[in-house]
């Protein structure tokens, strides 16, 4: 299974909203990839900015897969990649 860039952003929005007890619509996400630093995301919620590293992004995807698709996946099964846009490949084990 593959999640597109919008689904990754949705996963992060839902994850942050749940943690901060706010509405997902109150969360803004900017996905980033850097050759030296890897994958990250800037999140703006409640007027504050924070950065998520790849492990945090995968945690959000884990929760998204469980809550939205009813599938339990682990971080080791999630691979982030980028071509024209970022995407996540969920490897079946």
C-alpha positions in Angstrom: 0.0 0.0 0.0 1.2 3.5 -0.8 0.1 6.8 0.9 0.4 9.9 -1.2 1.7 13.3 0.1 -1.8 14.5 1.0 -2.4 11.3 3.1 0.9 11.8 4.9 -0.1 15.4 5.7 -3.6 14.2 6.9 -1.9 11.6 9.1 0.3 14.3 10.7 -2.7 16.7 11.1 -4.8 14.0 12.8 -1.9 12.9 15.0 -1.0 16.5 16.2 -4.7 17.4 16.7 -5.3 14.4 18.9 -2.2 15.1 21.0 -3.0 18.8 21.4 -6.8 18.2 21.7 -7.7 20.5 18.9 -9.4 20.1 15.5 -7.3 18.8 12.6 -8.3 21.8 10.6 -6.3 23.9 13.1 -3.1 22.2 12.1 -0.9 23.2 9.1 1.8 20.9 7.8 4.7 21.5 5.4 6.6 18.3 4.4 10.3 18.6 3.7 13.2 16.5 2.5 16.8 17.4 2.6 19.7 15.3 1.2 21.7 15.7 4.4 18.9 15.8 7.0 16.3 13.4 5.5 12.6 13.7 6.0 10.9 16.2 8.3 7.8 18.2 8.6 7.1 21.7 10.0 3.8 21.8 11.9 2.0 24.9 13.0 -0.7 24.4 15.6 -2.1 26.9 18.1 0.1 29.6 16.6 3.3 27.6 17.4 5.7 26.0 15.1 7.4 22.7 15.7 9.4 20.3 13.6 8.9 16.6 13.3 11.6 14.2 12.4 11.2 11.1 10.3 10.4 8.9 13.4 7.6 11.2 14.4 6.2 11.2 10.9 6.2 7.4 10.9 4.4 7.4 14.3 1.7 9.6 12.8 1.4 7.2 9.8 1.1 4.2 12.1 -1.8 5.8 14.0 -3.4 6.9 10.7 -3.2 3.4 9.3 -4.8 1.9 12.4 -7.5 4.6 12.9 -8.4 5.3 9.2 -7.7 1.9 7.6 -8.0 -0.5 10.5 -4.5 -1.9 9.8 -1.8 -2.3 12.4 1.6 -1.5 10.9 4.9 -0.8 12.5 7.6 1.8 11.7 9.8 -0.9 10.3 7.2 -1.4 7.6 6.9 2.3 6.6 9.3 3.7 4.0 9.2 7.4 3.1 10.4 8.4 -0.3 10.3 11.3 -2.6 10.1 11.7 -6.4 7.8 14.5 -7.7 6.2 14.5 -4.3 6.7 12.7 -1.0 5.0 9.3 -0.5 5.0 6.5 2.0 5.2 2.8 1.1 3.7 0.4 3.6 5.4 -3.0 3.3 3.3 -6.0 4.1 5.1 -8.5 6.3 
